[in-house]
């Protein structure tokens, strides 16, 4: 905190006020919305006996966020039209799976790395390949800086670390930031409301915070917005003007000896 200026004695002119521009508070904006982790290159998988590479076509529905686990749907054999398998590109004559907007032979929809069948378990799409949750967690999923567990799904990037979107929260109220800005104080993040309540300087005239970019004045041991530092009697602005004081209130020269203050 700034050392207070010694107030002039009542009935004597004070020094001229000086304007200060406060430094911007230390805050780091949330990237706007939680975004997914961009993983490194996929590990070199073991030998895959499949005759054709995995190459799914774009899904006809809104894409699912990276890292989100999905499950394939099972369908009985289609007697009217046999779909093409997304792995071998051959017609499927019997029961089939549907996932990622494609159809698959149940025995050919496998983890790209360990080849575990994904017919009845969750899978995650990454870099145009599918992985079981174990392989995805081992090779791609980042670790949350708060709970130290793997992040499956949306990832929050902040303070050069990765977080679950529900783990990156205000140090005071514990609420997740979501798309809101946050401020840093002593290495901890705070939401706008708690930061202002706990750390901001308030104007002695209006009791509202003096925010970054506001012009302010320090006088009579207090901080004032430049527009709030006025004569207590006639409300003329005293910015840059000689002033008097009485009962801790600024007065202009005309009202320096006012009785009812």
Secondary structure, 3 states (H helix, E strand, C coil): CCCCCCCCCCCCCCCCCCEEECCCCCEECCCCCCECCCCCCCCCCCCCCCCCCCCCCCCCCCCCCCCCCECCEEECCCCCCCCEECCCCCECCCCEEEECCEEEEHHHCECCCCCCECCCCCEEEECCEEEEHHHHHHHCCCECCCCCCECCCCEEEECCEEECCCCCECCCCCCECCCCCEEEECCEEEEHHHHHHHHCCECCCCCCECCCCCEEEEECCEEEECCCCECCCCCCECCCCCCEEECCEEECCCCCCCCCC
